[in-house]
Amino acid sequence: MQVFLVGLLILGCVLFAFLSDRRQAEEAAGRQAGATARAVADSPSVREAIQAGGDPSRLLQPYAEEVRRDADVDFVTIMDTRGIRWTHPDEGQIGARFLGHTEEALSGRTLQETYTGTLGPSVRVVTPIHADGEVIGLVSAGITVDQIAARLRDQVLTLLTVGGLTLAVGGVGTYVINARLRRHTHDMDAAQLSHMYAYHQAALHAVREGLVMLDGQRRIALINDGARELLGLAPERGVGDRADALGLPAPLTGALLAAEPRVDEVHLSADRVLVVNTSPVAAGEQRGTVVTLRDHTELQALTGELDTERGFSEALRSQAHEAANRLHTVVSLIELGRAEEAVEFATAELELAQTLTDQVVQAVGEPVLAALLLGKTAQANERGIELTVHEDSRLDDGVLPPELPARDLVTVLGNLVDNAMEAVSGIPGARVTVTARAEPDGLLLRVADNGPGVPDGDEVFHRGWSTKEGGGRGLGLALVRQTAERHGGTVTVGEAPGGGAAFRVRIPFGRHTPDGATALPAPRSRPHAGAGPPGTAPPPTPAPTDDATPESPR
């Protein structure tokens, strides 16, 4: 297409130049012939030869031929006022009448015309010869049309040669540029590139995974809708912004700016758990980074629930093992004829298990959290850890608002309890105390232990911080803070009264009655931890305190 357009343009230029040169050639021939004719008419020798009488041809013919050759015209004809020739390139035409118009020249004016004479069509000029104010003769000089065409052919050949060379250079240049573009576009033409761009845009905005491309200056060169959602970017943020100016958490920003590849790194944003992969890109001197983001928030929550279910199954396995041992003991006592002791042993074990269940259920009526605490209690008992529910705990069923799902509470309380049990594992007298209480201004969750404690400050909630060695740790407390902050709550850590760490989570909530007052469940009496069978009067309950770490109810 480019060669065709260049060829068409050159052809138009040649045609225009041909027509223009033809007109200019005819005008130049007329000027040349007119100058020659006027020069001959003004020559004193010509006037003298005419006025001398006799045979003017004898003097004028050699002069006219010399002027014709010097002026490069095809003919110079000198004639009398009747049009009888005195000179002519063909001496056989001397004495014959001039073929052409002479009326205007006889009246004293110069005439230019194209006329067919004895030499063929020619551009000629006829001018008068004056002497003493009278016209005594005429001079005609001209150039044949064939001679003009011959001159024009030389110019046209030059134009065609230049045009052909231009077309050849343009064709070679087009081929070279096209080959270079093909290399850069992987041998795709414009239509294929357009289709690929359309597919690229559709795929870019259709995938749920986030995709971010950074240029060599770590500015966003491309970002899809999934990445905007996962990173929580404002609408005005996007292409052209620096990655370190997006307001993301420092570890996540560091992963985006890293020069080396990152593979399946887990990072926390404001409200999500993200898996980040980065791959540097080198293209000449320009370097960039391709970043992919995957949302593992729901997967992490499901993993926490799976861990809880695994804890339940382990607790059931442990209980089944213990129940089998106790059943064998009861059977053996009956076989030994000690039925009363067998009944007493079975009743005592039943009362102990029922007391532990009643303690948890009466303190925490919310079924999911109650099941979590029962499972964690059995798990802790198997590991030799005393896990107790603080006597000041009270969280009845129906208190939690719909916007505070039980899954998030499992994430918070489950991670805190797991961390506490990890901290006291292997310590003599290991103890973990859990407090779950609904207050007028929100929910309080507190987990204290008698382990070595943690340093004060905010760094314990950063992803990757852990007192244990090995990779893959340091995510639980970060998830706890993320979940609490997502619901407008806070997480703090301090020292427990008996030593160790005490983590406190406060999440605001409230259910409003029609008159605007916040309605919370009324207190209800419950047996004290460690009380006897149902129906017996509970012992006096000490004054509640959030920081107290009571002795074991068992």
Protein Blocks (a to p, Z undefined) as FASTA:
>chain_A
ZZmmmmmmmmmmmmmmmmmmmmmmmmmmmmmmmmmmmmmmmpmklmmmmmngmjlklmmm
mmmmmmmmmnopabdcdddfkopafbdfblmlgoiaceddfklmmnopacddddddfkop
cddddddddeehiafbdcdddddfklmmmmmmmmmmmmmmmmmmmmmmmmmmmmmmmmmm
mmmnoopafklmmmmmmmmmmmmmmpmbdcddddfkopafbdcfklmmmnopafkbcehi
afklnopafklmmmmmpmbdcehiacddfkbccddddddddehjbccdddddddfklmmm
mmmmmmmmmmmmmmmmmmmmmmmmmmmmmmmmmmnopaklmmmmmmmmmmmmmmmmmmmm
mmmmclklmmmmmmmmmmmmmnopacdddfkbccdehkacfklcfklmmmmmmmmmmmmm
mmmgoiahiacdddddddfkbccdddddfbebpaedjklmpghiafbecehihklmmmmm
mmmmmnopacdddddfkgpjddddddddddddfkopacdddddddddehiacehiacddd
ddddfkbccddfZZ
